[in-house]
Amino acid sequence: MSLFDPALLDLEAVFAGFFADLGASGLAGVVFGIAVAADAASDAAEVGEATENRFIETLGKPTVGLQILALSLLASMIGGAVAGWMAPEGAALSNAFAVGLLSTVISAMTLFFDPPTPPWVSWTDIILSLPGALLGGWLVSL
């Protein structure tokens, strides 16, 4: 059995997993963005600098980039897990793989929107989408 067998795909499972990934990414992005913005506003008020400048500066920090990647990896794992959980028996990895492919494409498309994060964060996110979804699918298949 190969890792990706199109005959094992369940479109409902794939789309449910994909939308779970998107939803988790969106929710994490909003909550994390609010936290970073609040921190940036506090720092900017202390030094009398524009909040927007401090926000962009904060997003450029390596530790913040790693936190963004951890949340993105978790979202991919959730999507893969949902697809794997909904898939027919023995098809968890194939459906998680399909979710990972869709997530990789969406992650790659974000490069065209000039993200405020450093390029290494965007490229690592693209690279981690597929393995994250596969890990989620594998975990529910145990």
CORZI-V456086 format. One line per field, one symbol per residue. ss: DSSP state (H for helix, E for strand, C for the rest). phi: phi as a letter, one per 40 degrees, with the letter a starting at -180 (. if undefined). psi: psi as a letter, one per 20 degrees, with the letter a starting at -180 (. if undefined). A space follows every 10 residues. Layout:
BEGIN
ss: ???
phi: ???
psi: ???
END
This chain:
BEGIN
ss: CCCCCHHHCC HHHHHHHHHH HHHHHHHHHH HHHHHHHHHH HHHHHHHCCC HHHHHHHHHC CHHHHHHHHH HHHHHHHHHH HHHHHHCCCC CHHHHHHHHH HHHHHHHHHH HHHCCCCCHH HHHHHHHHHH HHHHHHHHHH HC
phi: .ccbbdcccb dccccccccc cccccccccc cccccccccc ccccccbgbc dccccccccc cdcccccccc cccccccccc ccccccccdg bdcccccccc cccccccccc ccbfccccdc ccccccccdc cccccccccc cc
psi: prgoohhipo hggghggghg ggghgggggg gghggggggg hgghhhikqp hgghgggghi phhhghgghg hgggghgggh ggghhiqqpj jghghhgggh gghgggghhi hijmqiqqhh gghhgghigg hgghgghghi i.
END
